């Protein structure tokens, strides 16, 4: 499991809402403080800090556990507090970052077999003779408002 965090500081400047995306809590705190103090310009109001978290989980599965040929990839229910969940497949350590369906995985494995058998001549930056491991990957996204005090000092 991996977690990825990022923050947004949103505020109203005159009659326009502005949003700044940030990758560290320190940056979010600095921008929020500047905004609250009026350093980002006059007539600033409605400052909101939102923390976003993406939880990425990986489960190794067998090829026969993939959705049946022609079937879409079913999405699990969104857990409480999450606003989005995505599901896709990946071949462990090689290949495309995301394979959307069981058919995509099977096609990629067939393509690797052709490379392995010499039917396709090309260089790949990994050993095609190694067995492949299919990962069922799920991205669950959460967002919640936080206060300035909840950011790192």
C-alpha positions as CSV (number, residue, x, y, z in Angstrom):
1,X,0.0,0.0,0.0
2,X,1.2,3.5,-0.8
3,X,-0.3,6.9,0.1
4,X,0.1,10.0,-1.9
5,X,-0.8,13.4,-0.3
6,X,-1.4,16.8,-1.8
7,X,-3.2,20.0,-0.8
8,X,-5.2,22.8,-2.3
9,X,-5.6,26.3,-1.0
10,X,-8.7,27.9,-2.4
11,X,-9.7,31.5,-1.8
12,X,-11.9,34.3,-3.3
13,X,-10.1,37.3,-4.6
14,X,-12.6,40.0,-5.4
15,X,-15.3,37.9,-7.2
16,X,-13.1,35.2,-8.6
17,X,-12.2,31.9,-6.9
18,X,-8.5,30.9,-7.2
19,X,-6.9,27.5,-6.4
20,X,-3.3,26.7,-5.8
21,X,-2.3,23.0,-5.8
22,X,0.6,22.1,-3.5
23,X,2.7,18.9,-2.9
24,X,3.9,19.6,0.6
25,X,2.2,20.6,3.9
26,X,4.8,23.2,4.4
27,X,4.0,24.9,1.1
28,X,0.3,24.7,1.8
29,X,0.8,26.3,5.2
30,X,2.9,29.1,3.7
31,X,0.4,29.9,1.0
32,X,-2.5,29.7,3.4
33,X,-0.8,32.1,5.8
34,X,0.0,34.5,3.0
35,X,-3.6,34.4,1.9
36,X,-5.1,34.9,5.4
37,X,-2.7,37.7,6.1
38,X,-3.7,39.5,2.9
39,X,-0.2,39.1,1.3
40,X,-1.8,37.7,-1.9
41,X,-3.7,40.9,-2.5
42,X,-6.6,42.9,-1.1
43,X,-10.1,41.7,-0.9
44,X,-9.2,38.1,-0.2
45,X,-11.8,36.0,1.6
46,X,-13.2,32.5,2.0
47,X,-9.8,30.7,2.4
48,X,-10.3,26.9,2.4
49,X,-7.5,24.3,2.8
50,X,-8.2,20.8,1.4
51,X,-6.0,17.8,2.0
52,X,-6.3,15.1,-0.7
53,X,-5.0,11.5,-0.1
54,X,-4.8,8.7,-2.7
55,X,-4.4,5.2,-1.3
56,X,-2.9,2.8,-3.8
57,X,-3.3,-0.9,-3.0
58,X,-1.9,-3.9,-4.9
59,X,-3.0,-7.5,-4.8
60,X,-1.3,-10.2,-6.7
61,X,-3.9,-12.3,-8.6
62,X,-3.9,-15.2,-11.0
63,X,-4.8,-14.8,-14.7
64,X,-7.9,-16.9,-14.2
65,X,-9.1,-14.4,-11.5
66,X,-9.3,-11.6,-14.1
67,X,-12.7,-10.6,-15.5
68,X,-14.0,-13.0,-18.2
69,X,-13.1,-12.2,-21.8
70,X,-15.3,-9.3,-23.0
71,X,-16.4,-8.3,-19.5
72,X,-15.6,-4.8,-18.1
73,X,-13.6,-4.5,-14.9
74,X,-16.1,-4.2,-12.1
75,X,-15.5,-1.4,-9.6
76,X,-15.7,-2.0,-5.9
77,X,-17.9,0.2,-3.8
78,X,-16.4,3.4,-2.7
79,X,-15.4,3.2,1.0
80,X,-16.9,5.6,3.4
81,X,-15.3,9.0,3.2
82,X,-13.8,8.4,-0.3
83,X,-15.0,10.4,-3.3
84,X,-13.6,8.1,-6.0
85,X,-12.2,4.6,-6.6
86,X,-10.4,3.4,-9.7
87,X,-9.4,-0.2,-10.5
88,X,-7.0,-1.5,-13.1
89,X,-4.3,-4.1,-13.6
90,X,-0.6,-4.0,-13.9
91,X,2.1,-6.6,-14.7
92,X,4.5,-6.5,-11.8
93,X,7.7,-4.7,-12.6
94,X,7.2,-4.3,-16.4
95,X,4.8,-3.3,-19.1
96,X,2.2,-0.5,-19.2
97,X,1.4,1.4,-16.0
98,X,-2.3,0.5,-16.3
99,X,-4.2,-2.2,-18.1
100,X,-7.9,-1.4,-17.9
101,X,-9.5,-4.8,-18.5
102,X,-8.8,-8.5,-18.2
103,X,-8.6,-8.6,-22.0
104,X,-5.9,-6.0,-22.0
105,X,-3.9,-8.1,-19.6
106,X,-4.3,-11.3,-21.6
107,X,-3.4,-9.4,-24.8
108,X,-0.2,-8.1,-23.2
109,X,0.7,-11.5,-21.8
110,X,0.2,-13.0,-25.3
111,X,2.4,-10.2,-26.8
112,X,5.1,-11.0,-24.3
113,X,4.9,-14.7,-25.2
114,X,5.5,-13.7,-28.9
115,X,8.5,-11.7,-27.9
116,X,9.8,-14.6,-25.7
117,X,9.4,-17.0,-28.7
118,X,11.2,-14.7,-31.0
119,X,8.2,-13.9,-33.2
120,X,8.8,-10.2,-32.4
121,X,12.2,-8.7,-32.4
122,X,12.6,-5.8,-30.1
123,X,14.5,-4.7,-27.1
124,X,12.7,-4.5,-23.7
125,X,14.4,-3.2,-20.6
126,X,13.5,-6.3,-18.6
127,X,13.8,-10.1,-18.9
128,X,10.9,-11.5,-20.8
129,X,11.8,-15.0,-19.7
130,X,10.7,-14.3,-16.1
131,X,7.2,-15.3,-15.2
132,X,4.7,-12.5,-15.1
133,X,2.7,-11.5,-12.0
134,X,-0.6,-9.7,-12.4
135,X,-1.5,-7.0,-9.9
136,X,-5.0,-5.8,-9.2
137,X,-4.5,-2.1,-8.4
138,X,-7.0,0.1,-6.7
139,X,-6.7,3.8,-6.2
140,X,-9.0,5.3,-3.5
141,X,-9.2,9.0,-3.3
142,X,-10.2,11.0,-0.2
143,X,-10.5,14.8,0.3
144,X,-11.3,16.7,3.5
145,X,-11.1,20.3,4.7
146,X,-8.4,21.0,7.3
147,X,-7.5,24.0,9.3
148,X,-4.2,25.9,9.2
149,X,-3.4,24.4,12.6
150,X,-3.5,20.9,11.1
151,X,-0.6,21.7,8.7
152,X,3.0,21.3,9.7
153,X,4.4,24.3,11.5
